[in-house]
Amino acid sequence: MALHITEPGAVPASLDRAWERGRGVGLAGVIAVLALFALPSAAGGELAPPIPIYRLRAAISANRIEGTIAVSFTNASNRVLDEAVFVRFANRFAEPDAGINDFNRQFVYPELEFDAGRMEIRDVRLGDAVLPTETLREPGVPDGALVRVVMPPLPPGEVARLTLNFRTEVPHRFGSFGEFEQQLTLNGGWYPYLAAANADGTWNLAGPPPLAHFEVQLSNDIERDVVLNGRSFVRGQSVQASVDAHYLSLVAAPQLLRDETRVDGTRIVFLHQPERRARRDTFEPTITAIMMSTLRDIVAKRPAQLTPPDEITVVEVPLRLNLTANGEGMALVSDRALKVNWLLRPFHQLQLAQALYTELLRD
């Protein structure tokens, strides 16, 4: 079977199937089928291995992030490890996308021309020693996306501590990984991360990033409002956070307005750029008011099995091919969401419900 890199913010296939079953019966149908996935699962009898720990120090500029990331991980297998595999997710955008045509090009490339994204790992260190690295090629994985690090033998149960110096160039494009109108949307993968480890000491290159603990400190060279896995930081505020997640989801924009509402004890936070001025030949509420009302309804009508959280964060980003993406700790919604004739809004509402309920199911 060909290997591939799972996009960090991808919705689980089981939820995609639930969405397909419910889309023809309205919001209530989506709630009913998603309720099946909200039931608690049986706890396993084995203790999970220690999760990787990342310490990330980086600077955000116009379309670049560079810095260092130190990772500590335990050899949870029963054999000695002499390598580690890291993923440079940004390199999946180093070549033009397959399947782009005259119809969908406008929804991927803002200026209709391809702009490359890439990640460079400048060096990998174990203490003061620089470790050898090589590009690892696997079928179905974009060239340059995988890096093999040769390290001294690591016995079972022992911990390795590696430090990577990296630079990520963010492509000018729509979607969950790109820059548009000075807004960075980076839904995971903007830093090198360790591939998931299998019990036999091999590396799972087809799976999503493993759960990890992140200690993050970001400097903002071009001052922007920042959202990191649902935590918001205004311009000029130091970005420091401790996060337990599978991936870091980052949004940085010149200005993010904050609207809040409450329902059933849950605070709903909607972060969005200022609305563009436009002629309004309608007596409808503003699009922000429509969005807030929709989010309230979705949370109020959630499946009974879903415990209402204290807070849900929704961030508006420039998605085009999709209306939503799931950032761990926040839901990402397109800046085109609900901006259609009222007859078509139920289709948008269903996708918004899917995104919010997916986030609730992660808790």
PyMOL commands that set and color helices and strands:
alter all, ss='L'
color gray80, all
select helices_A, chain A and resi 13-38+89-93+105-107+287-300+342-362
alter helices_A, ss='H'
color red, helices_A
select strands_A, chain A and resi 53-60+64-74+81-87+118-126+129-130+133-136+146-154+159-169+177-180+183-187+193-194+196-197+203-204+212-220+225-228+231-233+239-245+249-253+257-263+266-272+311-317+324-327+330-334
alter strands_A, ss='S'
color yellow, strands_A
deselect
rebuild
show_as cartoon
